[in-house]
């Protein structure tokens, strides 16, 4: 079970990494084109700023998800580092479970928000596309974050029950 979970988590992280590279390349290309068109031809893309903000938000959310997978989020661990390893592992498991529950609550609330009719009918001011497309990025990223955190929880719990041996 843990092997299947790990395989899917690794696959998901590769998809996220490709998505992050693609979105970053697209953002840079869009911004360079916008500057070039604005200052060389004096004819900017009227929708570029709105799309750039939306792409940047997507990069941010999927970047956090990828950081959760890599276990590279900023942590303050000076207190837990002085504790015995078994107690430290138990505290780590507790924090991971709390983090997973918080992510799941945000996922459910975001789903409820995105599926509301008022949000579904809202259009972006410049591109006139439905705004829920942009909000769905948060929903997908939270699902990805939750899955990464779920894998870390299972891995930590299995280490805890094995007595701290990886």
QUIQUI-V374389 format. One record per residue. RES is the residue in three letters. PSI is psi in radians with two decimals (999 if undefined). NEAR is the number of other C-alpha atoms within 12 Angstrom. D_CENTER is the distance of its C-alpha to the mean C-alpha in whole Angstrom. Layout:
res = <RES RES>
psi = <PSI PSI>
near = <NEAR NEAR>
d_center = <D_CENTER D_CENTER>
//
This chain:
res = <UNK UNK UNK UNK UNK UNK UNK UNK UNK UNK UNK UNK UNK UNK UNK UNK UNK UNK UNK UNK UNK UNK UNK UNK UNK UNK UNK UNK UNK UNK UNK UNK UNK UNK UNK UNK UNK UNK UNK UNK UNK UNK UNK UNK UNK UNK UNK UNK UNK UNK UNK UNK UNK UNK UNK UNK UNK UNK UNK UNK UNK UNK UNK UNK UNK UNK UNK UNK UNK UNK UNK UNK UNK UNK UNK UNK UNK UNK UNK UNK UNK UNK UNK UNK UNK UNK UNK UNK UNK UNK UNK UNK UNK UNK UNK UNK UNK UNK UNK UNK UNK UNK UNK UNK UNK UNK UNK UNK UNK UNK UNK UNK UNK UNK UNK UNK UNK UNK UNK UNK UNK UNK UNK UNK UNK UNK UNK UNK UNK UNK UNK UNK UNK UNK UNK UNK UNK UNK UNK UNK UNK UNK UNK UNK UNK UNK UNK UNK UNK UNK UNK UNK UNK UNK UNK UNK UNK UNK UNK UNK UNK UNK UNK UNK UNK UNK>
psi = <-0.85 -0.58 -0.73 -0.73 -0.76 -0.70 -0.81 -0.65 -0.74 -0.72 -0.78 -0.67 -0.62 -0.70 -0.76 -0.72 -0.77 -0.73 -0.74 -0.74 -0.78 -0.80 -0.69 -0.76 -0.75 -0.70 -0.80 -0.77 -0.76 -0.77 -0.67 -0.76 -0.70 -0.81 -0.80 -0.85 -0.62 -0.81 -0.38 -0.84 -0.08 0.65 1.38 2.80 2.09 -0.38 -0.02 -0.73 -0.74 -0.78 -0.68 -0.72 -0.76 -0.71 -0.70 -0.69 -0.76 -0.73 -0.73 -0.85 -0.78 -0.47 -0.73 -0.71 -0.76 -0.62 -0.62 -0.76 -0.77 -0.19 0.81 0.35 2.68 2.25 2.62 1.81 0.35 -0.47 -0.80 -0.41 -0.39 -0.10 2.78 2.64 -0.66 -0.69 -0.67 -0.72 -0.65 -0.71 -0.71 -0.74 -0.76 -0.78 -0.65 -0.68 -0.73 -0.74 -0.73 -0.76 -0.72 -0.75 -0.70 -0.69 -0.78 -0.63 -0.82 -0.78 -0.67 -0.71 -0.78 -0.68 -0.81 -0.55 0.02 2.47 -0.63 -0.70 -0.65 -0.57 -0.15 2.36 2.57 2.59 -0.63 -0.87 -0.26 0.43 2.66 2.33 -0.37 -0.38 -0.77 -0.71 -0.48 -0.42 -0.77 -0.74 -0.82 -0.74 -0.69 -0.65 -0.73 -0.76 -0.76 -0.70 -0.76 -0.74 -0.62 -0.77 -0.76 -0.65 -0.84 -0.71 -0.78 -0.70 -0.69 -0.65 -0.68 -0.75 -0.34 0.05 0.46 0.09 2.22 999>
near = <11 19 13 12 20 22 16 20 30 23 19 29 29 20 20 33 23 18 26 28 20 19 27 26 18 22 27 21 19 27 25 20 23 25 20 16 18 17 13 12 12 13 15 19 23 19 20 27 22 24 30 28 20 29 33 27 24 33 32 23 30 38 33 30 38 35 25 34 31 23 20 13 16 10 14 10 14 9 13 18 16 11 15 13 17 22 18 23 29 25 23 31 28 20 23 29 25 18 24 28 22 20 29 26 18 23 27 20 18 24 24 19 20 27 20 16 13 14 21 21 16 20 17 20 14 15 19 15 19 20 28 28 24 30 31 26 28 35 31 29 38 37 32 36 39 36 34 39 38 33 33 32 33 26 28 29 27 21 22 23 16 14 16 20 14 12>
d_center = <24 22 22 21 18 18 19 16 13 15 15 11 10 13 12 9 11 14 11 10 14 15 13 15 18 18 17 20 22 22 23 26 27 27 29 31 32 33 35 37 37 37 35 31 29 29 25 23 22 20 19 18 16 14 13 12 10 8 8 7 4 3 5 4 3 6 8 8 9 12 13 13 12 15 17 21 22 26 27 26 27 31 31 32 30 30 29 26 25 25 24 21 21 21 18 16 17 17 14 13 15 14 10 13 15 12 11 15 16 13 15 18 18 17 20 22 25 25 21 22 25 24 24 23 26 26 25 26 23 21 19 17 16 14 13 12 9 8 9 8 4 6 8 6 5 9 10 10 11 14 15 15 17 19 20 21 23 25 25 27 29 30 31 29 30 27>
//
